[in-house]
Amino acid sequence: MKGVILAGGLGSRLHPLTKVTNKHLLPVFDRPMIYYPIEALVRAGVEDVLVVTGGNSAGDFLKLLGNGRDFGLPTMNYTYQEGEGGIADALRLAKHFARGDDICVILGDNIFERSIRHAVAAYQDQGGGARILLKKVPDPERFGVPILDGDKVVRIEEKPESPQSDFAVVGIYMYDNRVFEIIETLEPSQRGELEITDVNNWYIDQGAMSWSEMEGWWTDAGTFESLLRANQLVASTGANNP
């Protein structure tokens, strides 16, 4: 399995901080935000990692991360997203990197307490398809929300006004190589983006979607409130613990 970290976008919700740097280079407690998804992949046993970035600060990722050896990686891979076309559009850039392998995708502003090794192992055991991670949250309307029938996900709604569960889809996704074919069939949403929720619903329709519940705390860090929360949680408990 290969790892893909999506760290592009303009980070407009964090202006003026992101007027001079990429959101994923901002500090979360004692290290840059981008360190956390890299460390999560490494601790899950993923050693081939691609960072998808964009904007005017893309070169700073190379300065900061170098060849990946500080993380115990044999190398670090990079690609550049032009504009803001959505999560699925950014993921499309990983096709040649994946070279037919399964991939674990992490949104670069997601910070979480516990290791995802168990979820990666569960995906590898299922033999293809897709797997998402879910977490109960107080504000599911901010995220993709699963509609559940027992222990089965039957649909995911993107930022619904009236969520049908208190689970949110965490920004960690595992896919087989069909994901790149699916992305090519997508049409932009009303936001003008290619939505990862549409990718996930395709796998659900095919009966090829599984899920794990995220252990420990989880937060994004894309708003001032959630960035503060991430700093406080990491400072008090750490992140990516076994």
Contacts in CASP RR format, 6 or more apart in sequence:
PFRMAT RR
TARGET T0000
AUTHOR 0000-0000-0000
METHOD contacts of the structure
MODEL  1
MKGVILAGGLGSRLHPLTKVTNKHLLPVFDRPMIYYPIEALVRAGVEDVL
VVTGGNSAGDFLKLLGNGRDFGLPTMNYTYQEGEGGIADALRLAKHFARG
DDICVILGDNIFERSIRHAVAAYQDQGGGARILLKKVPDPERFGVPILDG
DKVVRIEEKPESPQSDFAVVGIYMYDNRVFEIIETLEPSQRGELEITDVN
NWYIDQGAMSWSEMEGWWTDAGTFESLLRANQLVASTGANNP
1 46 0 8 1.000
1 101 0 8 1.000
1 102 0 8 1.000
1 103 0 8 1.000
1 104 0 8 1.000
1 120 0 8 1.000
1 123 0 8 1.000
1 124 0 8 1.000
1 174 0 8 1.000
2 46 0 8 1.000
2 48 0 8 1.000
2 49 0 8 1.000
2 50 0 8 1.000
2 97 0 8 1.000
2 98 0 8 1.000
2 101 0 8 1.000
2 102 0 8 1.000
2 103 0 8 1.000
2 104 0 8 1.000
3 41 0 8 1.000
3 46 0 8 1.000
3 48 0 8 1.000
3 49 0 8 1.000
3 50 0 8 1.000
3 103 0 8 1.000
3 104 0 8 1.000
3 105 0 8 1.000
3 106 0 8 1.000
4 49 0 8 1.000
4 50 0 8 1.000
4 52 0 8 1.000
4 91 0 8 1.000
4 94 0 8 1.000
4 97 0 8 1.000
4 98 0 8 1.000
4 103 0 8 1.000
4 104 0 8 1.000
4 105 0 8 1.000
4 106 0 8 1.000
5 34 0 8 1.000
5 37 0 8 1.000
5 38 0 8 1.000
5 41 0 8 1.000
5 49 0 8 1.000
5 50 0 8 1.000
5 51 0 8 1.000
5 52 0 8 1.000
5 105 0 8 1.000
5 106 0 8 1.000
5 107 0 8 1.000
5 108 0 8 1.000
6 52 0 8 1.000
6 87 0 8 1.000
6 90 0 8 1.000
6 91 0 8 1.000
6 105 0 8 1.000
6 106 0 8 1.000
6 107 0 8 1.000
6 108 0 8 1.000
7 22 0 8 1.000
7 23 0 8 1.000
7 24 0 8 1.000
7 34 0 8 1.000
7 37 0 8 1.000
7 51 0 8 1.000
7 52 0 8 1.000
7 53 0 8 1.000
7 54 0 8 1.000
7 61 0 8 1.000
7 108 0 8 1.000
8 22 0 8 1.000
8 23 0 8 1.000
8 24 0 8 1.000
8 52 0 8 1.000
8 53 0 8 1.000
8 54 0 8 1.000
8 55 0 8 1.000
8 81 0 8 1.000
8 84 0 8 1.000
8 90 0 8 1.000
9 22 0 8 1.000
9 23 0 8 1.000
9 54 0 8 1.000
9 55 0 8 1.000
9 81 0 8 1.000
9 83 0 8 1.000
9 84 0 8 1.000
10 18 0 8 1.000
10 55 0 8 1.000
10 84 0 8 1.000
11 18 0 8 1.000
11 22 0 8 1.000
11 23 0 8 1.000
11 222 0 8 1.000
12 18 0 8 1.000
13 222 0 8 1.000
13 223 0 8 1.000
13 224 0 8 1.000
14 23 0 8 1.000
14 26 0 8 1.000
14 222 0 8 1.000
14 223 0 8 1.000
14 224 0 8 1.000
14 227 0 8 1.000
17 23 0 8 1.000
17 26 0 8 1.000
18 26 0 8 1.000
20 57 0 8 1.000
21 57 0 8 1.000
21 60 0 8 1.000
22 53 0 8 1.000
22 54 0 8 1.000
22 55 0 8 1.000
22 57 0 8 1.000
22 58 0 8 1.000
22 60 0 8 1.000
22 61 0 8 1.000
23 33 0 8 1.000
23 109 0 8 1.000
23 221 0 8 1.000
23 222 0 8 1.000
24 32 0 8 1.000
24 33 0 8 1.000
24 34 0 8 1.000
24 53 0 8 1.000
24 61 0 8 1.000
24 108 0 8 1.000
24 109 0 8 1.000
25 32 0 8 1.000
25 33 0 8 1.000
25 34 0 8 1.000
25 57 0 8 1.000
25 60 0 8 1.000
25 61 0 8 1.000
25 64 0 8 1.000
26 32 0 8 1.000
26 33 0 8 1.000
26 221 0 8 1.000
26 227 0 8 1.000
27 33 0 8 1.000
27 231 0 8 1.000
28 36 0 8 1.000
28 111 0 8 1.000
28 221 0 8 1.000
28 227 0 8 1.000
28 230 0 8 1.000
28 231 0 8 1.000
28 234 0 8 1.000
29 230 0 8 1.000
29 231 0 8 1.000
29 234 0 8 1.000
29 235 0 8 1.000
29 238 0 8 1.000
30 234 0 8 1.000
32 64 0 8 1.000
33 108 0 8 1.000
33 109 0 8 1.000
33 111 0 8 1.000
33 221 0 8 1.000
33 230 0 8 1.000
34 51 0 8 1.000
34 61 0 8 1.000
34 64 0 8 1.000
34 65 0 8 1.000
34 108 0 8 1.000
35 71 0 8 1.000
36 108 0 8 1.000
36 110 0 8 1.000
36 111 0 8 1.000
36 112 0 8 1.000
36 239 0 8 1.000
36 240 0 8 1.000
37 106 0 8 1.000
37 107 0 8 1.000
37 108 0 8 1.000
37 110 0 8 1.000
38 49 0 8 1.000
38 51 0 8 1.000
38 65 0 8 1.000
38 71 0 8 1.000
38 73 0 8 1.000
39 71 0 8 1.000
39 239 0 8 1.000
39 240 0 8 1.000
40 106 0 8 1.000
40 112 0 8 1.000
40 115 0 8 1.000
40 116 0 8 1.000
40 239 0 8 1.000
40 240 0 8 1.000
41 49 0 8 1.000
41 104 0 8 1.000
41 106 0 8 1.000
42 49 0 8 1.000
42 71 0 8 1.000
42 72 0 8 1.000
42 73 0 8 1.000
43 115 0 8 1.000
43 116 0 8 1.000
43 117 0 8 1.000
43 240 0 8 1.000
43 242 0 8 1.000
44 104 0 8 1.000
44 115 0 8 1.000
44 116 0 8 1.000
44 117 0 8 1.000
44 119 0 8 1.000
44 120 0 8 1.000
45 117 0 8 1.000
45 120 0 8 1.000
46 104 0 8 1.000
46 120 0 8 1.000
47 73 0 8 1.000
47 74 0 8 1.000
48 73 0 8 1.000
48 74 0 8 1.000
48 77 0 8 1.000
49 68 0 8 1.000
49 73 0 8 1.000
49 76 0 8 1.000
49 77 0 8 1.000
50 77 0 8 1.000
50 78 0 8 1.000
50 79 0 8 1.000
50 94 0 8 1.000
50 97 0 8 1.000
51 61 0 8 1.000
51 65 0 8 1.000
51 76 0 8 1.000
51 77 0 8 1.000
51 78 0 8 1.000
51 79 0 8 1.000
52 78 0 8 1.000
52 79 0 8 1.000
52 80 0 8 1.000
52 81 0 8 1.000
52 90 0 8 1.000
52 91 0 8 1.000
52 93 0 8 1.000
52 94 0 8 1.000
53 59 0 8 1.000
53 61 0 8 1.000
53 78 0 8 1.000
53 79 0 8 1.000
53 80 0 8 1.000
53 81 0 8 1.000
54 80 0 8 1.000
54 81 0 8 1.000
54 82 0 8 1.000
54 83 0 8 1.000
55 83 0 8 1.000
58 78 0 8 1.000
58 80 0 8 1.000
61 78 0 8 1.000
62 78 0 8 1.000
65 71 0 8 1.000
65 76 0 8 1.000
66 76 0 8 1.000
67 73 0 8 1.000
67 75 0 8 1.000
67 76 0 8 1.000
68 75 0 8 1.000
68 76 0 8 1.000
77 97 0 8 1.000
79 93 0 8 1.000
79 94 0 8 1.000
79 97 0 8 1.000
80 93 0 8 1.000
81 89 0 8 1.000
81 90 0 8 1.000
81 93 0 8 1.000
84 193 0 8 1.000
85 188 0 8 1.000
85 192 0 8 1.000
85 193 0 8 1.000
85 194 0 8 1.000
86 193 0 8 1.000
86 194 0 8 1.000
86 195 0 8 1.000
86 196 0 8 1.000
87 107 0 8 1.000
87 193 0 8 1.000
87 194 0 8 1.000
87 195 0 8 1.000
87 196 0 8 1.000
88 183 0 8 1.000
88 186 0 8 1.000
88 193 0 8 1.000
88 194 0 8 1.000
88 195 0 8 1.000
88 196 0 8 1.000
88 198 0 8 1.000
88 199 0 8 1.000
89 183 0 8 1.000
89 193 0 8 1.000
89 194 0 8 1.000
91 105 0 8 1.000
91 179 0 8 1.000
91 183 0 8 1.000
91 196 0 8 1.000
91 199 0 8 1.000
92 180 0 8 1.000
92 183 0 8 1.000
92 184 0 8 1.000
92 194 0 8 1.000
94 103 0 8 1.000
94 105 0 8 1.000
94 180 0 8 1.000
95 180 0 8 1.000
98 177 0 8 1.000
98 180 0 8 1.000
100 177 0 8 1.000
101 177 0 8 1.000
102 123 0 8 1.000
102 124 0 8 1.000
102 128 0 8 1.000
102 174 0 8 1.000
102 175 0 8 1.000
102 176 0 8 1.000
102 177 0 8 1.000
103 174 0 8 1.000
103 175 0 8 1.000
103 177 0 8 1.000
103 179 0 8 1.000
104 116 0 8 1.000
104 120 0 8 1.000
104 123 0 8 1.000
104 172 0 8 1.000
104 173 0 8 1.000
104 174 0 8 1.000
105 171 0 8 1.000
105 172 0 8 1.000
105 173 0 8 1.000
105 174 0 8 1.000
105 175 0 8 1.000
106 171 0 8 1.000
106 172 0 8 1.000
107 171 0 8 1.000
107 172 0 8 1.000
107 220 0 8 1.000
109 220 0 8 1.000
109 221 0 8 1.000
109 222 0 8 1.000
110 170 0 8 1.000
110 171 0 8 1.000
110 172 0 8 1.000
110 218 0 8 1.000
110 219 0 8 1.000
110 220 0 8 1.000
110 221 0 8 1.000
111 218 0 8 1.000
111 219 0 8 1.000
111 220 0 8 1.000
111 221 0 8 1.000
111 230 0 8 1.000
111 233 0 8 1.000
111 234 0 8 1.000
111 239 0 8 1.000
112 170 0 8 1.000
112 214 0 8 1.000
112 216 0 8 1.000
112 217 0 8 1.000
112 218 0 8 1.000
112 219 0 8 1.000
112 239 0 8 1.000
112 240 0 8 1.000
113 215 0 8 1.000
113 216 0 8 1.000
113 217 0 8 1.000
113 218 0 8 1.000
113 233 0 8 1.000
113 237 0 8 1.000
113 238 0 8 1.000
113 239 0 8 1.000
113 240 0 8 1.000
113 241 0 8 1.000
114 214 0 8 1.000
114 215 0 8 1.000
114 216 0 8 1.000
114 240 0 8 1.000
114 241 0 8 1.000
114 242 0 8 1.000
115 240 0 8 1.000
115 241 0 8 1.000
115 242 0 8 1.000
116 133 0 8 1.000
116 172 0 8 1.000
117 242 0 8 1.000
118 212 0 8 1.000
118 215 0 8 1.000
119 131 0 8 1.000
119 133 0 8 1.000
119 172 0 8 1.000
119 174 0 8 1.000
119 212 0 8 1.000
120 174 0 8 1.000
122 131 0 8 1.000
122 210 0 8 1.000
122 212 0 8 1.000
123 131 0 8 1.000
123 174 0 8 1.000
123 210 0 8 1.000
126 210 0 8 1.000
127 176 0 8 1.000
128 176 0 8 1.000
128 208 0 8 1.000
129 175 0 8 1.000
129 176 0 8 1.000
129 178 0 8 1.000
129 203 0 8 1.000
129 206 0 8 1.000
129 208 0 8 1.000
129 209 0 8 1.000
129 210 0 8 1.000
130 173 0 8 1.000
130 174 0 8 1.000
130 175 0 8 1.000
130 176 0 8 1.000
130 179 0 8 1.000
130 199 0 8 1.000
130 200 0 8 1.000
130 203 0 8 1.000
130 208 0 8 1.000
130 209 0 8 1.000
130 210 0 8 1.000
131 173 0 8 1.000
131 174 0 8 1.000
131 209 0 8 1.000
131 210 0 8 1.000
131 211 0 8 1.000
131 212 0 8 1.000
132 146 0 8 1.000
132 153 0 8 1.000
132 169 0 8 1.000
132 170 0 8 1.000
132 172 0 8 1.000
132 173 0 8 1.000
132 174 0 8 1.000
132 200 0 8 1.000
132 209 0 8 1.000
132 210 0 8 1.000
132 211 0 8 1.000
132 212 0 8 1.000
133 169 0 8 1.000
133 170 0 8 1.000
133 171 0 8 1.000
133 172 0 8 1.000
133 211 0 8 1.000
133 212 0 8 1.000
133 213 0 8 1.000
133 214 0 8 1.000
134 146 0 8 1.000
134 167 0 8 1.000
134 168 0 8 1.000
134 169 0 8 1.000
134 170 0 8 1.000
134 211 0 8 1.000
134 212 0 8 1.000
134 213 0 8 1.000
134 214 0 8 1.000
135 167 0 8 1.000
135 168 0 8 1.000
135 170 0 8 1.000
135 213 0 8 1.000
135 214 0 8 1.000
135 218 0 8 1.000
136 166 0 8 1.000
136 167 0 8 1.000
136 168 0 8 1.000
137 143 0 8 1.000
137 166 0 8 1.000
137 167 0 8 1.000
137 168 0 8 1.000
138 166 0 8 1.000
140 160 0 8 1.000
140 163 0 8 1.000
140 165 0 8 1.000
140 166 0 8 1.000
140 167 0 8 1.000
140 168 0 8 1.000
141 159 0 8 1.000
141 160 0 8 1.000
141 161 0 8 1.000
141 163 0 8 1.000
142 159 0 8 1.000
142 168 0 8 1.000
143 159 0 8 1.000
143 168 0 8 1.000
143 169 0 8 1.000
144 156 0 8 1.000
144 157 0 8 1.000
144 158 0 8 1.000
144 159 0 8 1.000
144 160 0 8 1.000
144 168 0 8 1.000
144 169 0 8 1.000
144 197 0 8 1.000
145 156 0 8 1.000
145 157 0 8 1.000
145 159 0 8 1.000
145 160 0 8 1.000
145 163 0 8 1.000
145 164 0 8 1.000
145 165 0 8 1.000
145 167 0 8 1.000
145 168 0 8 1.000
145 169 0 8 1.000
146 153 0 8 1.000
146 155 0 8 1.000
146 156 0 8 1.000
146 165 0 8 1.000
146 167 0 8 1.000
146 169 0 8 1.000
146 211 0 8 1.000
147 153 0 8 1.000
147 154 0 8 1.000
147 155 0 8 1.000
147 156 0 8 1.000
147 157 0 8 1.000
147 164 0 8 1.000
147 165 0 8 1.000
148 154 0 8 1.000
148 165 0 8 1.000
148 167 0 8 1.000
153 204 0 8 1.000
153 209 0 8 1.000
153 211 0 8 1.000
154 204 0 8 1.000
155 201 0 8 1.000
155 204 0 8 1.000
156 169 0 8 1.000
156 197 0 8 1.000
156 200 0 8 1.000
156 201 0 8 1.000
156 204 0 8 1.000
157 163 0 8 1.000
157 164 0 8 1.000
157 197 0 8 1.000
158 189 0 8 1.000
158 195 0 8 1.000
158 197 0 8 1.000
169 197 0 8 1.000
169 200 0 8 1.000
170 214 0 8 1.000
170 218 0 8 1.000
171 220 0 8 1.000
172 214 0 8 1.000
173 196 0 8 1.000
173 199 0 8 1.000
173 200 0 8 1.000
175 199 0 8 1.000
175 203 0 8 1.000
179 199 0 8 1.000
182 199 0 8 1.000
182 202 0 8 1.000
182 203 0 8 1.000
183 194 0 8 1.000
183 199 0 8 1.000
186 194 0 8 1.000
186 195 0 8 1.000
186 198 0 8 1.000
186 199 0 8 1.000
188 194 0 8 1.000
189 195 0 8 1.000
189 198 0 8 1.000
200 209 0 8 1.000
203 209 0 8 1.000
217 233 0 8 1.000
217 237 0 8 1.000
219 226 0 8 1.000
219 229 0 8 1.000
219 230 0 8 1.000
219 233 0 8 1.000
220 226 0 8 1.000
220 230 0 8 1.000
221 227 0 8 1.000
221 229 0 8 1.000
221 230 0 8 1.000
233 239 0 8 1.000
END
